[in-house]
């Protein structure tokens, strides 16, 4: 199972063809979903408290 963030380099036809050829499943992901980076959220919280 593979998760990607729908960046244009990840959704290119060549990449999708490779994933299909190798039978690699991908998790569904919305194109404009919020960031899942824990570091980014932590830094935002810290900057609000400083």
TORKOL-4160 file (C-alpha; in steps of 0.2 Angstrom, whole numbers, padded with zeros to 4 digits, m for minus):
50
<pt num="1" X="0000" Y="0000" Z="0000"/>
<pt num="2" X="0007" Y="0017" Z="m0005"/>
<pt num="3" X="0001" Y="0034" Z="0000"/>
<pt num="4" X="0005" Y="0050" Z="m0011"/>
<pt num="5" X="m0001" Y="0068" Z="m0010"/>
<pt num="6" X="m0007" Y="0070" Z="m0027"/>
<pt num="7" X="0008" Y="0081" Z="m0032"/>
<pt num="8" X="0009" Y="0083" Z="m0051"/>
<pt num="9" X="0025" Y="0072" Z="m0051"/>
<pt num="10" X="0015" Y="0058" Z="m0042"/>
<pt num="11" X="0000" Y="0059" Z="m0053"/>
<pt num="12" X="0010" Y="0059" Z="m0070"/>
<pt num="13" X="0004" Y="0045" Z="m0082"/>
<pt num="14" X="0021" Y="0037" Z="m0082"/>
<pt num="15" X="0021" Y="0036" Z="m0063"/>
<pt num="16" X="0003" Y="0029" Z="m0063"/>
<pt num="17" X="0007" Y="0017" Z="m0076"/>
<pt num="18" X="0022" Y="0010" Z="m0066"/>
<pt num="19" X="0011" Y="0008" Z="m0050"/>
<pt num="20" X="m0002" Y="m0001" Z="m0060"/>
<pt num="21" X="0011" Y="m0012" Z="m0069"/>
<pt num="22" X="0018" Y="m0017" Z="m0052"/>
<pt num="23" X="0001" Y="m0019" Z="m0044"/>
<pt num="24" X="0005" Y="m0006" Z="m0031"/>
<pt num="25" X="m0011" Y="0000" Z="m0022"/>
<pt num="26" X="m0012" Y="0018" Z="m0017"/>
<pt num="27" X="m0023" Y="0026" Z="m0004"/>
<pt num="28" X="m0036" Y="0038" Z="m0010"/>
<pt num="29" X="m0031" Y="0056" Z="m0006"/>
<pt num="30" X="m0040" Y="0072" Z="m0010"/>
<pt num="31" X="m0031" Y="0084" Z="m0022"/>
<pt num="32" X="m0032" Y="0099" Z="m0010"/>
<pt num="33" X="m0032" Y="0090" Z="0007"/>
<pt num="34" X="m0024" Y="0099" Z="0022"/>
<pt num="35" X="m0006" Y="0095" Z="0027"/>
<pt num="36" X="m0003" Y="0080" Z="0037"/>
<pt num="37" X="0015" Y="0085" Z="0042"/>
<pt num="38" X="0016" Y="0084" Z="0061"/>
<pt num="39" X="0031" Y="0096" Z="0061"/>
<pt num="40" X="0022" Y="0109" Z="0052"/>
<pt num="41" X="0007" Y="0109" Z="0064"/>
<pt num="42" X="0019" Y="0109" Z="0079"/>
<pt num="43" X="0029" Y="0124" Z="0072"/>
<pt num="44" X="0013" Y="0134" Z="0069"/>
<pt num="45" X="0007" Y="0130" Z="0087"/>
<pt num="46" X="0024" Y="0135" Z="0094"/>
<pt num="47" X="0025" Y="0151" Z="0084"/>
<pt num="48" X="0007" Y="0156" Z="0091"/>
<pt num="49" X="0014" Y="0154" Z="0109"/>
<pt num="50" X="0030" Y="0164" Z="0107"/>
